[in-house]
Amino acid sequence: MPTSKTEAAYRLLKRQIEQLTLPPGAKLGEVALAERLGASRTPVREAIRRLEREGLVRVAPGEVAEVAPVSLAGVRALFEFRQILEPAAARLVTRDGRSDPARIAGFHALLPELRAIRDRIEGAAEGEGAAPDGVPAGGRPAEAVREFHILTERFDRTLIDAVRNPPLAKTIADTRGQTARLRAIAHAAPGRPVLSLDEHLRMTEAVVAGDPDRAAAEVAHHLDGTLRTVLDALTRGDLPASVDVRM
């Protein structure tokens, strides 16, 4: 199997699914994809199978593969699962960081960067006049928001890498693809990036402070806020792409 070509096809398709360039319901014909990617059908087929295992692609017998649709029930189920996993992971990591500071070194590195982005957004809001949600009246500081998106992904990876329990870390990692495209929907909502930034700051501060219960509670609060935002967007049809929403 041409592993390098499979990996390249997998990474490209996953990125396009996560960013909603390939929206839910988009067809993934092997021949068309192979031509577009400049690869044979074998690595494309393997990439699709891998994405199917991650829940990002749906393959029905006798039908063309498609990007997995978004359903309200599916979103709720995913966040119920995350509410079990991620607060527990945050509690364990924070507890372990008390006796092994190297375990949470990534959070120490992340904290000043989150604070710097928050200061930049606040400075832009003060300079331009802010709306009630804290977003500058003249529009979001796009560069800072893009950097924040990168930092949210770093937070997720830092948490996964810091978890000592391999099955827990792997299970959280396996939800990342589904979570990423829902994050794209959530962050398209006015004001949500600023709220999410505050939540990531509080989560990171709790881990660095060595408070396991607070860290778990902050993660649970963040997940609740994200779920509400995503459900609101799906039910209103206020979406950044042509998303196939199913009940």
N, C-alpha and C positions, 0 to 999 in steps of 0.2 A: 504493500500500500504506500503511495507517495505521501508520506507523513507531512513533509513541509508544505506541500500544496494543499493537503487537507486542513492543516492548521491555518494557513493563510485564508482559505475559503471560509473556514469556521469563524475566524476573528472578524473578517469583513462583514459576513452576514449577521453575526451577533451584534456588532456595533450598529449596523443599519436598523436592526430590529429594536435595539435599546433606544436609539435616537428617533424612532418612529419614521425614519426614511422608508423603511418597509413597514407599513402599518399593519395592525391586526387584520387578518383575512386576506392579505396579499398572497397570491399564488407563487409557488417556488418550483417552477418547472425545471427539471434537471438540465435539459438541453439548452434552454434559454440562459440559465445561470452559468452553465459551463462556457457558453460563447461570451457572455458578458465578463466573466472572470478570467477568460483566457486559459481555462483548465479543461481537463477531461471530465467525463461524468463521474468517474470513481471518487475523486476527492470531494466533489460536490455532494455526492450521495452520502459519503461518510460524515461530512459536515452537517448535513441535514439530520442524520441519525443522532448525532451528538446534541444538536439543538433540541431535538425531540425529547431526549432524555432529561434535558434541563427545563422542559415545559414551555419552550419558546416556539416550537413548531408542532403542528398537528399533522399526522400522517394516517389517513384512513385507507383501508384496503381498496385498491382499484382507483384511487383518486390522486390528483396532484397534491403534493404537500403544500401546506399553507402556514403562514404565520399564525400562531395560536390566537384565537379571538380573545377579547377582553369581556368578561362577564361580571356583573355585579356580585353574583354568588362567588365567583372565583376570586375576586378582589378581597371580599370579606374573609374567605377561607385562608388566603395567603397571609393576611394581616393577623388573623387569629393564631396562625402557626408562628409568625414572627413574634407575637406577644409572648409566646411560650419560650422561644429560643433566645431572643436577643437581650431582654432584661436579665435572664439567667446568666448569659455570657458576660454581660457588663458587671454583674455582681461578682462572678468568679475572677474575672481579670482584675478588678479593683482589689479584691481580697488578696490575690496573689501578689499584686504590686506592693503591698505593705512589706512583705518579707523579701521580695525580689524586685527592686526598683527598675532593673533592666527590662522587666516584663512590660512595663508601661512607658518605656522611653519614647515610643512613637507618639503617645498622647502628649507628653511634655513638649515634643517638637511641634505638634500640631496646634497647641493652644495659642502661642503668640501669633501664628499665621491667621487663625480664626479671628483673634482680637484685632489684628491689623486690617483685615477685610471689613470688619464691623465698623472700625473707625473711619475707613474710607467712605463707606456707604452713609454713615451718619454725617460726615463732613459734606458730602454731596447734597444730602437732604437739607442741611442747614443753609448751604449756599444757594440752593435753587428754590427753596420753599417746599415743604414736605406735605404730602397728603396724609390723611388720618392713619393710613396703614404704614407710614414711615417711608414710602417710596417717594423720591424726589418728584415734584410736580412736572418737571420737564422730562421725566422718564427715568428708568433705572440706570445706574452706572453699569453699563453692560459688561465692561471688562472685569469689574469686581465681582459681578454675579457669575460670570463664566469661571473665574478663579475659585469662587465658592463651590461651584458644582464639582470641580476637581477635588477640593478639600473634603466634600461629603463622601466622595468615592474613597479618598484616603482614610477617612474615619472608619468606613466599613471594613476596608482591608486591614487597617491597624487592629481593629477589634478581633477580626478573624485570626490574624497572625498571633495575637496575644493569648488566645484561648489555649489552655493546656490540653483540653479534652479533644482529641482528633475527630471523633464522630460528630461532636457538637460543631466544631469549626467547619467540617465538610458540609454538614447540613445547612448551615447558614450560608456558606459560599454558594451552594447549589441554588439558593433562592435569588442570587444577585441579579441574574439576567431579567427575571420577571419584575424584580423590584426596580431596576434601572428604568424600564420604560414607563412604569407607573410614576416614578420620580419626575420624568419628563412631563407627564400630565400635571402633576402637583405643582411643579415649579412654574408652569405656564399661568397659574392663577395669580392675579394681582396681589402683591404683598406677601405671598407665601415664601419666596426666597428669604426675605428679611426675617420672618418668623422662624423659618427652619434654621437660619444662621444662629439666632438666639438659642434655639433648642440644642444645636450642636455644641455651642459654647458651654451651655450648662451641663451637658452630658460629659464633655471633656473635662471641665473643671471638677466635676464630681469624682471622676476616675483619678485625676491628679491629686485631689484632696484625700484620697484613700477612704471614701465613704461608700461602701458597697450598696447599702440600701438606697441612698440618694441616687447613685449611678443607675440602678435598676429602675427607679421611679422616673428618672428623667428620660430614659430610653422608652419606657412605656408611654409617657406623655407625648414624646415625639411621634411615636407610631400612631397614637390616637389622632393627633393633628393631621398627619399625612393621610390617614385613611379618610377622615372627614373631607379633606380637600379633594381627594381623588373621587370619592363617591359623589360629591357635589358637582364636579366637572362632568362625570359620566352621565348623571341624571339630567343635567341641564343641556348636555350636548356641547358644552363649552370646551372644545378640545383643540389641541394644536395640530392635529392631523385628522384624516378621514378614518376615524377609529370605529371598528365594527363592535358595537356594544351589545351584548346579549344578556337577557335577564337570567 
